[in-house]
């Protein structure tokens, strides 16, 4: 027998129709659609009556194996309605035992292709044999030589048989050596037996070696039992010894019962004696209850303490309600919850609407109270909304109140990114927003994308902007893009800009240039005035140059004038050399102009030095203790180095 390589190996229902047992997830599981428009009914009508049951309608016991195989394939490859299914079953019902065995033997030796079709045909033929004579079919399977083929055939037979005679299946299983009882297919058989005779299923389970899959099987048994008789299944769980398995079984019963009668299931779970697993059982009942009575489930969840253990369960309840009716969930949350609990419920509604109705989701976001939650939801919403309608998304972002500028700007930047892919249209849209607080960041975002395609057009637009920070930022963004192609030309252009724009542009160009030619980039720093732009650019050049040529970089740093720009470069130099040469790092630290930075670096490098040469480090630490501005902790750290050197 060839196993189905695609379909799942779990049979969840046994359907009796037209005298044939069909194992299925639903009609059509075995009958996947084939060529479009070729229904099974058309295929059935196309087969002559004399061919439907072998050689002739009146003589079904004279098998024509190839014809039977061909007919099976025709039916399996057709689309199948319930009426078609009945006709197919009638066809299989007309095959006698001898014909079916002959066809199965032929399929074992020469499987139908593809494997999926072979598997479907095999299952239908076996279902007929099991209906006619299950014991003989089981005994025949035990004579198969190939172990894998034998195991798969027995699995099929026992699963089919279990739905009609659980006790016979248990007896058949007892005939098999333990080594042939495949743990995977026992998991298929036990729930089927439990549907008919749960006590027999439990007895069978208890006869098996307790292993890692025992808990999965026992919960399946109780789940099947509870679907038919939840009260009896609930009583049955109490007869189990107190253990994880009992808790799992109770959870399975609670979920299955709540799907039918949530009130009764919750009452049973509440009446359970106090135990470590009682809350888990209650939660299982409530999660299943969401489909029947989501408000009652939410009321229950809202009364639980908001602790890590409960957070996922609470979220699941709200998510379940949001999938059914997010508006009702929001209305209930507004009237009953506050703070984190309220935001948790609202977030469930937002997540549900992000894709289908971003406008509604945006309305829910406004109800959130926690700023971090608002920002995350705004970011998510902007992404989903833009993917659906970028212009509508940007209009929504513009409508957000300016009282929360960081949230509004986050939404604008997120939604504008899609519009910026068409820079000409985006630029026209921004012309009406020059007074908007977010204009500067949006303009920089636009020219950043625009200059990658057409730097000249982007620069022309940026230079036409009114004087101010938005213009300077936009020009700097274009210049930064230019630096990737011709850094020297970009620097020359930036040096001609007014003071504010010049430093901003050079601060973006020089670090990019330094990756290619740090010495040349360092010379361009002289065009900048002292300030944060010069500081960050100097640090960037130092970092890159130290990685490429530490000696040359050190010489350059030594020539820098005192100030915050030099301090940043020296700090990078210390980080580079101190690991292997903390003495040199200490000496550089002492040259830092900023008192706070200097003292921190002196103590850090002295400590590193002491791990290599405590005597020399102690002498340096002793001298450093006279530095002004040392904190108590820093003085103590230096004194410890001196004391270590004095120890015998």
N, C-alpha and C positions, 0 to 999 in steps of 0.2 A: 504494500500500500504506500502511496506517496502522500505525504502531508501537505496541507494547504500552506503555501509559503506567504500568503498575503492576509488571509482572513484571520480574525482573532480566534483563539482556541478556548472559548468559553461559551457553553450552550446555556442560555438563560431561560428557555421555555420549551416545553414539549407540547406540540400541537397535533391533535388527531383530526385528520380530515380525509374523507374519501377512503377510509379503511387503512390509511398508511400513516405511520408515525413519522413526523417531520421535526427534526431538531432545528430550532431557528432563533434568531434574534427578532424575527418578524418576517412576514412574507417577503421573499425576495433575497434573503441573506445568501441562500445558495444559488440564487438565480440572478446574478448580476446582469444588468442590461448589456446586450450585444450590439449588433449593427442597428443603427437608428432606423425606426420604422418597421423592423421585422419582429413583430410580436409573436409570442409563443402560439397564440391561437392560429395565426396564419401558417406557422410551421406545422402545427398539428393537422390542419386541414389539408396541407400539401402532401401528407404521407398517405398512401393508399391504405384502405382498411385492412387489406390482406397482409400488410407489412407491419402492422402496429404491435403484434404480439409474437414476433418470430417469423417463421416461414408463412404461416397463414392464421387467420382468425380462429379457425376451427381446430387447429393443431398447434397450440402453444408449446407443447413439450418437445417439439423438434427445433432446437435452437439454431438460429443463424446469428452467430456471435457478432460478426462484423456489422450486420444490420441493426442489432440491438444497440451496439456501441454508437453507430452513426445516428440512430434516433435519439439516444440520450444526449449526445452532443448538440443536436438540433434544438432540443428543448431547453437545455441549460443555457445556450447562448442567446435565447430569445428573451425579450422583456416579458414579465409575467404578472398578470393581474390575478386576483383571487379565482376568477373563473378559469383562467388558463392553468392555475396551479391544480385545481381539481382535475382537469383533463389530464394533466401530467401524472397525477397520482393514479388516475384510472389506468393510464398506460403501464405504469410500474406494477400496479395490482394485477395486471394480466400476465405478468411474467411468473413462471413457476420456479420452484426451488432449484431444480436442475439447471435451468437457463441462467438464473442469477449466479449460481456458483461457477458455472462455466465462464460467464462474462467476467466475474471478479478474478478468477484465475488468469484469464487472458490479460486483464488490466494489470495484474501484478507482474506478469512477464513482459508486457508491452504497454506501458502506461499511455493513456490519452494525453495529448499535448494541447494546451499548456497544463502544467501541474494543477492549477486551480480548477480547471474543468474536470480533470481526473478525480480530484478530491470530491467535488460535488456529486459526480456520478456514483462514486463509491459509497458515499453516505446514503444516497437514495436507495441504492440496491441493498445495502445492509439494513436499512430501516424496514424493508419488506421481509428480509430473512428473519429479523428479530421478532417481527409481528407473527410470523408463521411458526417459528421454532427457535426461541432464544437460546435454550440450553444447547441444542445441537450446533447453533451458530457459534456459541462461545467455545464449545469443545473443538470445533474445526479450527478456530483461530489459534488454539494452543499448539496446533501441529505445525504452524508456520516456523520456518527455520531462521529467517533473518530476524534478529532481536528487535531492531527498530520497527520493522514492518509489523511484527507480532505485537509489540507494545501499543502501537497506534491503532491496530485493528481491535484489540481488546478494549482500549479506551472508548472507541466509538460504540462498540456493542454494549458495554456496561452502562454507558450514559444513556443510550436509547432504552435499554431494558429497565433501568432504575425507575423510570417514570411509571411503569405499569406493575412492577413486582419487586419492591425494595428488598424483601426477605430473600428472594431468589438471588438477587445480586450479591447480598451479603454472603450467602452460601457459596456462590461462585468465587468470590474473592478469597474465601477460606481455602479454596483449592490451589490458589497460586502461591508459589514460594515467595517469601518476603522480598527477595531480590527482584522479583518481577512486578511488585506493586509500585508502580511509578507514582511518586509523591505529587507530581504535577497534575496527573489526571484524576487522582483521588479527590483533588480540590474541585473538579468538575462534577464528580459523581455524588459526593456527599450532599450538596445542596438540593440536588434532584430527589434524592431519597428523602431528605428532610421535608420536602413539599408533601410527600405522601405519608411518611412515618418518621417523625423527628426522633422518637426514642430509638428506633433502629439505627438511624444515622449516628446518634450519640454513642450507642453501643459499639458500632463499627469504629468510630473515631477512638474510643478508649482502648480498643484492641491494638491500635497502631502505636509504634514507638513515638514517645513525646519528643518533638524536635522543633526546629525554628518555625515550621509552617503550621504547627498545631493550632496556634492562636488564630491564624487566618481561617482555618477550616471550621473551628468551633463557632466563630462569629458568623460565618456563612450559614451554618446550620441553624443558628438561632434567628438569623435574619429571615431565612426561608420559613421557619416555623411561625415567626411573628406575623408574616404576611397572611397566613391562614388562620391562626388562632393566637393573637397577641397576648391575651390573658394567660393562656396555658404556657406560652413561651416565657413570659415574665416569671411565672411560678417556677418554671424549670431552671432559670438562672440562679434562683436562690438555693437550689440543691447542689450547685457547684461549690467546691471548696473556695474559700476566700483567696483570690489571687488576681493577677493581671488578666488571666483568661476570663474570669467571671466578670470583671469590669468591662472588658471588650464585648462580651456577650450581652451584658445589660445595655451597653451603648447601641448595639445592633438592634436589640428589641425596641429600645426607646425610639430610635429613628424610624423603624418600620411601623411601629404602632402610631407614632405622631403623624405619619403621612396619611393614616386612616382616621384617627380620632385624637387630635392633639390634646384635648382636655383630659381624656382618660389617661393618655400616656404621661402627661405632666403630673397628674395626680398620683400615679403609680411611682414615678421617679421621686416625687417629694416625700412619699411615704416610706421610702427605703431607709433602713437604719443608717445612722451616721457612719461614714467610712471615707477613706482617702479618695475613692473613686466616685462618690455620690455626685459631686459637682460635675464631673465629666459626663455622667449619665444624664443629668438634667440638661446640660448643654446640648447633648446629642438630640434630645427630644425637642428642645426649643429650635435648633437649627432646622429640623425637619418640619417644625410647626410653622415656619415662616411662609411656606407656600399656602397653608390653609388660613392662617390668621396672623399676618405680619405685624399688625399693631400690638397684639398680645405678646408676641415674641419680643418685639422691641421694648415693650414695657418691662418685661422680665430682664432683658439684657441691660436696660438703663439703670437698674437697681443694683447691679453688681459693682463692686469696687473697681476703679480703673487702675489695675495693676498689670504688669506684663503677662501674667498667666491668663488674664481674661481678655486682653486687648484683641487678640485675633478672633476669638469667639464673638465678641461684640461687633467687630468689623464685619464678620460673616453675616450676622443677622441683618445689619443695616444694608449690606450689599444685596442680600436676598430681597429685601423690601424694595430697594432702589430699582432692581431689575423688573419688578412688577409695576410699581407706581412711584416714581421719584417725587412727584409733586405732593402726594400724600405723605411721604416720609418727611419732606421739608416742612410741611404744615405742622405735622406732629412734633417735629424737633423744635420748631420755633415756639410752640406752646408748652413744651414739657422739659426741655433740656437747656443747660447753660454751660458756658466755658468749653473745656476740652470735649466733654460728652456731646455738646451741641455741634461742635466743629467736626467731630468724627462722623456723625450722621449726615451732615451737609456735604462732607467730602465724598461720601458714598454716592449721593445724588449727582454731584459734579462729575465724578468718574463715569457714571452711567450715561451722562449726556454729552460728554466731550466729543464723541464722534458723530452722534446722530443729530444733536441739537445744540450747537455751541452757544447760541443766543440764550437758551434756557440755562445752560451751564454758567454763563456769565452772570446771569441774575442770581444764581445760587452763590457764586463767589462773593458777591457783595454782602452776604449774610455771615461770612466767616469773621471771627473776632481775633484770632491769633495771626500776627503779621507774617510770621514765617510760613504759615499755611496759606495765607493769601498770596504771597509771592510765588510759592511753588505752584499753586493752582493757576495763577495768572500766566506763569511760564508755560505750563502744560496746555492751557486753553489757547494761548496765542499760537502755539505750534499746530494744534489740531484745527483751529479756526482758519488759520492762514492756508493750510493745505486744502481746505474746502472752498474758501472764498477770500483771497488775500485783501481785496479792496474793502470788503465788509469787515474783515478782522481789524484792519487799520482804522477804519471809521469808529469801530467799537472802542479801540484803545484810546483814540482821541477824546471820546466821550467820558472817559474816566475822570473823576474829580482831581483837580490839581492840588487839593489839600494833602494828598498822599503822593508826592512827586516821584518818589523812588519806585513805587508800585506802577504808577502810570508810565514812567519812562521805561520800565522793564517791559511792559506790554507793547509800547510803541516800537522799541528797538526790535523786539521779537517778531512783531507783525510786519515791520517795514523791510525785513531782510528779503522777503519774497518779492516785494515791489521793486526793490533796488536792482533786481536782475534785469529790469528794463529802465535803465538810468534816465533816459530822456523823459519818460512819463513820470517817473518818481521825482525828478527835479521840478517838473511843472507842478506837481502836487505840493512840494515843499515851499514853493514860492508864496503860498498863502499862509504859511505857518512861521514866518520869520520872527514873530513876537511870542511864539510858543516856548515855554521853558525848555522843552526837549529839542528845540530846533538844532542846537549846536551838535548834539550827539547824533541826530539823524542825518545832518549834513555830512558829518565825518564818515558815517556809515555808508552814505551814498557814494561819496567820492572814492572811498576805499574800494568799493566794488567797481565803480566806473573806471577808475584809473588803471585797473588791471586789464581793461579792454581798450580804452582810449584815453591815455593820460593827458593828451593835449586838450581834449574836450572837457575832461574833468577839471583840469587846472583853470581853463577859461571860465568855467562856471563858478569855481571857488573864488577866483579873483574878482568876479563881478558881485560877490556878496557884500553887504554893508560892512564897514569897518567894525571890528569887534572880535570877541573870542571865538565865535562860530566861524568867522572867516579864517582866522589864524589856525584853528584846529583843522579845518578842511584843507587848507593849503599844505599844512604839515603832513596830512594823511596822503595827499598826492605825492609830495616830495619823498615820503617814505617808500612809496611804490616805485618811484623813479630810481631810487637808490639801488634797487635790485638789478637794474640794467646798466646804469651808468652813475655810480656813486659820486664821482668827481663833478659831473655835470649837475647832479642834484645838490651838492654842497655849494657850487658856484651860484646856482639859482637861489638857494636858501639864504646865502650871505647878503643878497640884495634886498631881502625883505626887511620891514621895520623891526624894531627891537623885539617886541613880544612874539611876533610870528617867526622871526629868524631863529630865536632860541628854541622855540617849540619844534620847528622843522628840523634844525640841526640835531636836536635831541633824539629824533627818530632816525635820521639818516646815518649819523656817525656810528652808532652801535652796529648797524647793518654793514657798513663799510669796514669796520674793524675786523669782521670775520674774514675778510679777504686781505686787507692790508692795514694792520694795526698801527704801524709807524706813520703812514700817511693820514690815517683817520685821526691820530692823536694831534697832528698839527692843526687840523680843522677846529679843535676845541678852543683855540686861541680866539676864534671869531665870536665866542659866546660870552655873555656877561654872567657874573656869579649868580647862582640861584639853583633851584631844584633841577632844572633841565641840564645845566652844566654838571651838577653832582652825579646825576644818574648816567649821563653819557660818559663821564670820566671813569666811573666805576665799571661800566660795560666794556670800555676799551681795556682797562687794566685786567679785567677778568679774562678776556679773550687773549690778550697778549701774553699773560702769564702762562696760559695753557700752551701757547706756541713757542715762546722763547722767554723763559723766566729771567735770564740774566739781562737781556735787553730791556725787558719791561721794568725790572728793578732800577736800572739806570735812569729810565725815563721818569719813573715815579719820584726818584730822588731830586729831580729838577723842578718838580711842581711847586708852586708857591703855597705857603701855608693857607689853610682854609678847609671848608667842609668837603670840597671836591678832592683835595689831596688825602684827607682823612679816609674817605671812602676807598680810594685806591690803595692806601696803605693797609687798610683792613683786609682787602682781598689778597695783598701780598703776604700778610701774616698767615692767613688761612692756607696759602700755598706752601710756605716754607716751614711752618712750625712743627708739622708732624715729624719731619726728619731732622730739622735744625731749629729747635726751640730757642736756642741762644740768640740766633739771628732774628727770630720772630720777636723776642723780648726787646732787643735793641730797636727794632722798627716801632714797636708799640710805644716806646718811650718818646717817639717823635710826633705822635698824634697830638694835634692842637686842642681838640675838644676834650675837656677834663673828664667827663663821664665815660666817653668812649675809650680814652687813653687808659684810665684806671682799670676798666674791665678787661682790656686786652693785656695789660701788664700782669695782672693777677693770673689770667688764664695761661699766658705763655710761661710765667714763672713756675706754675704748677706742672706744666708739661716738661719743663726743663728739669725740675726736681726728680722726675721719674727716670731721667737719664744720667744726671750728674748733680746730686743733691748739694755737694759742697759749693760748687760754683753758683748754683741757683740760689743757695742761701745767702751768699754774699750780695747777689743782685737784689734779692728780696729785702735784705737789711737796708740797702740804700733806697729801695722803692718805698719803704714805709714812711719816708719823709715827704712823699708826694702830697700836694694839697687835694682835698676833696675826697679822700678815701672813706668808704663807709666802714662801719664797725666790722661787718662780715669780711670785707676785703682786707682790713688790717689783720684780722684773726687768721685768715688764710695765709698771708705772708709770714706771720709769726710762726705758724705751724711748720713752714718750710725751714725757717731758721732753727727751730727746736729739733726737727728731724736730723739736721746736720750735726747738732751738738750731742746727739745720742751716741753712746759708745758702740 
